Amino acid sequence: MSNQPPYLPTALGVSKTTLLLSNNPSNGPYAWQLPQCSISSNPYSGGGNTGATGTYGLFNCIAIQNGAISAVVWFYLPPGGEGAMLGFSNALYPNGATAFTPWLYVGTNSYLYAGDWNGGHWQVSTPISPGWHMAVIEEWATSTSGPYYIALYLDGNYIGQGSSSNLPQLFGYVSNYPYNTIGGGYGYTWPNIPSHWFFFNGTIAYVALYNRVLTTSDVLAIYQGVRITSGLVAEYAGNNYNPSTGVWIDSSGNNYNITTTVVAGQYPPRGCILWPADTLSTWPNSTWLTWPQC
């Protein structure tokens, strides 16, 4: 099995199952919509723009209300894998969005991208190969007028960061963004991404959202299977997804449960993986369609 991490996230509640997302037209595409909040006052500004108010999705809510957000994603990238794992926009599929960011995605060029729009494409990227991975995207403001920062980690390693004085979409550039999704995003004009909706065709086992910037030691600890709870806002483990209802339960205790969108009444399966590595090593010779259901 290529790129197997030293510690699979058994302590994070995903020791036996993973959540499968597919962009196969006969079975999807699928995405999960996050809860929303109402922002009546947005103090953020930069580059001549002030933060918009209105209904926002959970990614934006966390960032605007706390000045920072970190998102952790454990995922399996198959050969030829691509797609947006996290995204936000002002429209739902199949409608075209007019304001959007594919926040974390694997491009058609086999690069992992973490980024936002602040009047231009503001991104950090790195090559990525098929296999198990853990990505962390962080975005924060040092004050309500900036500067703003974005950072990317892959498999416990710090990749890099960017800074900007311009207000990014996460904090309310131009519009509000009611629709935050796991498993898909809208990608028109973004680098190495189709000019339409872009759904992740791999496997997502775990997503955790924090209301602070994770430290390098935090990221490494999570990669080694340690559950970090300081600042934890929402947590989605594959074991807590119900494929009969399409509901993915938030295991943080904050009750930010999410539901399947895109294909009404059709929910993706949940495959069983009998860890550890001896079973994982058979994956390149099989597909998720043949995995047993939990």
C-alpha positions, 0 to 999 in steps of 0.5 A: 500500500503506497504512502501508508501513514505510521499510525492510522487514526484508530483513536479518532473513531475510524478503526473499522469503517470509512466513508466512501464518496463517489462521483460515479454518475450512476451512484452520485455525485455526493456531497454533505452540506454543513450547518449554517449560521446567521452573521448580522455583523461582519467586522473583517475588511481588507483590500477595499472590501468589507465583510458581507453579512447574511447566512453562512456555512459552518466553515465561514461561521467558525472563521468569522466568529473566531478569527481562525479555522483549521480543518483536518481531513483523513482520506484515501486517494485512489489512482487517478484520484481528484476532486474537491474535499472541502468547498463553499459557495453561494449556490447548490449543485446543479446550479452554477455558483457566482461566488465560490471557493474549492477550499481543499482539492486534488487537482487534475495534475495530481497536486493538493491545493489549499486556498481561498479567493481574495480577488485572485487565486490565493493557494498553497499546493504540493504534489500528492500520490495515491494512498492514505493521507491526512491534510490540514488547511488553516486560515486565520486573520491577525486582526479584523483588517488583516493580514490574512494567512493560509497554511497547508500540512500533508501527512503531518508535514508543514508544506507552507503558507501564504499571507495577504492584506486582501479580504478572502472569501472565507471571511466574507469577500463580496458575498455570503456563502451559505453552502459549505460542503464536504466531498465537492466544490465549484471550481470555475477558473480555478487551477487544474480543476474543471469549470463546474462542480468537482466531486472527490472520487476517493474515500474520506474517513475523518473530518475535524473542524477547529476554531483555532490555528493548530500548532505543528505539534498538534498536527503531528499528534493527530497524524499519529492518532491522538485526538486533539479536543482543544478548540474542536467544533465539529468531528465527523468519523466514518463510523458515525455515518448512517448510509440508510439516512444519509446523516453523518453524526458530529461526534464532538458533542456539539451536534453539528450533524450533516446530511447528504445533498446533491442526489435526493434520496440516494446516499453513498455506501459505507465500506468496511476496512479491516485494518491494519495494513495487511488488508489495506495492501489489497486495495490497489487490486479491488474497488470500493464497490466490492467492499462489504457494508457495515 
